[in-house]
């Protein structure tokens, strides 16, 4: 990609100057009282508001403050006294350091930075705020407990870094995640535009996504949640099925909703690439207020996003025009400048005396400009067609999402909560062409009605009655994806406190997810065959279909294929149609749980959680009449119906074993179990056992062993056959061919079972304030893996000796692949292990510049993968470092590191982020000569300015530059989950709050 050196230099200098200017601003905490007024509500928001009123910087532990409320504060007060009043009822202390207000746990609790903080709002410890679900590998939330499974907590500010278009894209910047399908990646399949998440590269179906501890509909699509309603996210990077149910094999992502916001927030953001394309517009709004004298609360939020995408792919030459071609010696070569050799835009004659001649738009012939032909179907150089000139690099989309949440305290100890969500998404973009090449090339008769006379004469002179023709049908049969998705969900919850430390939770959720899919532009097999075979009417001399000679009543419309743009509108309407499918998915889920401390031991209280849950998932997909009749030549949707019910019971216990003994300052044991009874596959157990210990003040160790499960979903079980076409590389013949693919469900699937081990340490050094360090090892082994193998993966594993998968491949008499059946199967084993590390250091900026205000935060997250393999009992494949193509299996880099350095003051903020991806291979599953991909580091820069708006409002202006240095992607990474294909990208926005 071209570099804009002058612009890059200016931006970097501007960032440095702005940061130095902000750091040079002197501050001092004035001791004199001020008249302050902070309303009751969310504690974090109240702390920020009070800091602005005193013109000081307040640093507080976001993990401990999140979700807590305050009664507010008002009056003529000194700064410290005002903050202490605001924190009344919590276990947080207030101190002053270097011109900042520091809010932290007291010394006896300082080591337990992951522990919950006592509830606020002036209620006793068993108030309703204690009922709020916190993200953890455990359902036990109580002060002093450090979860044995590593958990990363992100605030709304953390998620906003980089100005990503959705929550999933923000999470995918973290090294624990593998990007799936979203506007920031480059998939063009029917699920493009959705935003699930994938921990450990184990698949989106093995990451459980929750909203405040509850499952939700819409197939875990985070695009259905307005970002403005999100208070934060917690990521549990380890098995948690015993606590939360099926699907939590690689971990849990819990989205925390802001339920206590008071006021109005408005936001807008605009984005554009350095090349002036891939434009994006986003608008958002939220409103919240207390009701019924403080007994109730209402929050409403909405978000709209319009993303132009990037169409076609050839607008980024570095990622377009690549293919893996055979080198003639049994290996493949990653090659640029590849196009199609057996078809042309207006038709290419492939046989006989005129072979190698292409049709011009006027029907005349010209010599086709061949490059170096490889395998008969592709070539390097030349002037052949390519799908990259039509298909998107980044798929466009429009979507809106809305959410409302309200609660009412029925009594001092019982709260009724109602959540409602509604979202819609629209997508329309080119998908792939229905061409005539390879095994679908055309046979044209010499008496074809539209054949130009010079061509007919040349055939007669050569004594030929027909010829074969390849045609790239971009002028009439280039299919598009046109779909709408709609999600509607409501949750009713009643939670309460029973006294003596006991709380209970109950909920019921009903959600519906609808998708209407149309794919206009696919060829109707029989209509097309009849229309191509045209002759001149012996009576009128006009073109007619040959079948009209025997049946004059036929509705067949002849088609002219000789020259790009030749087909008439009437002929196109006759030979093409739109596969359609309407899908409805329903979720009904409910649960009841009880949590409390029934016993007290010398080392502390024993905590237990008990509960039952039930869930019903239902799906019906209805294909169009033409799909059902098998009328399309290349692609058809299928109808399906399926449902399952599951009933579950779970229990968990935490036992404090030793306390205040040298080397065993706080030793605790945690165990959980869950029985899940599916009406499709029967009963299955999941369990967990773990322990934590504080060896020294601030130095903790944790370990967990768990059995986690995932039952097959409705799509994997019940989807009926779908057909399509793929270009595939055949290691056996050394050729790249176009083959038909059949995919669908498998009712015989059995549940997956995973054994997970994690252990590590967390260190909060006592010699400095605000530093947290953790390092954890994980090992996950999944047996009976349910995997929808990619088409290329089926072929590669067959070539390596898996006879079961070879049975899914049909070859013609010459040994070339004709058909591949790609359906979910239970593989023998899936295994990964590695190390996660995190450093979080927050401190007043005055430590660096004595006169500076604000705070500085450095956060480093790293994931190192030792192994990621699949083993089907015959072939063991490694995917570590296979990171250049989304079609090469679940590849993942060996090492990913995200480093963020941020400054936040009263009026100015800035962050600089570095995203490192280690070197690897384009595709480790194929023997490619030039397979190596070098390491890549991307830099992102963000800045914000805050000022007073109108009518006592707060205005924030911000700007982001992602891929600051305009780092180009590796070769042929158009479908990779890791690399930036757009180049430098700018976004600017504003947030107004009043």
Secondary structure, 3 states (H helix, E strand, C coil): CCCCHHHHHHHHHHHHHHHHHHHCCCCCCCCCCEEEEECCEEHHHHHHHHHHHHCCEEEECHHHHCCCEECCEEEEECHHHHHHHHCCCCCEEEEEECCEEEEEECCCCCCCCCCCCCCCCCCCCCCHHHHCCCCCCCCCCCCCCCCCCCEEEEEHHHHHCCCCCCHHHHHCCCCCECCCCCCCCCCCCCCCCCCCCCECCCCHHHEEEEECCECCCCCCCHHHCCHHHEEEEEEECCCCHHHHCCCCCCEEEEEEECCCCCEEEEEEEEEEECCCCCCEEEEEEEEEEEEHHHCEEEEEEEEEEEECCEECHHHCCCCCCEEEEECCCCCEEEEECEEECCCECCCEECCCCCCCEEECCCCCEEECCCCEEECCCEEECCCCCCHHHCCEEECCEEEEEEEEEEEEEEECCEEEEEEEEEEEEEEEEEEEECCECHHHCEEEECCCCCCCHHHHHHHHHHCCCEEEEEECCCCCCEEEEEEEEEEEEEEEEEEEEEECCEEEEEEEEEEEEEEEEEEEEEEEHHHHHHHHCEEECCCCCCEEECHHHHCCCCCCCCCCCCCCCCCCHHHHHHHEEEEEEEEEEEEEEEEEEEEEEEEEECCEEEEEEEEEEEEEEEEEEEECHHHHCCCECCCECCCEEEEEEEEEEEEEEEEEEEEEECCEEEEEEEEEEEEEEECCCEEEEEEEEEEEEEEECCEEEEEEEEEEEECCCHHHHHCCCEEEEEEEEECCCCEEEEEEEEEECCCCCCCEEEEEEEEEEEECCCCCCCEEEEEEEEEEEEEEEEEECCHHHHHHHHHCCCHHHHCCEEECCCCCEEEEEEEEEEEEEEEEEEEEEEEEEEEEHHHCCCCCCCEEEEEEEEEEEEEEEEECCCCEEECECECCCCCCCCCECCEEEEEEEEEECCCEEEEEEEEEECCEECCCCCCECCCEECCEEEEEEEEEEEEECCCCCEEEEEEEEECCCCCCCCCCCCCCCCCCCCCCEEEEEEEEEC
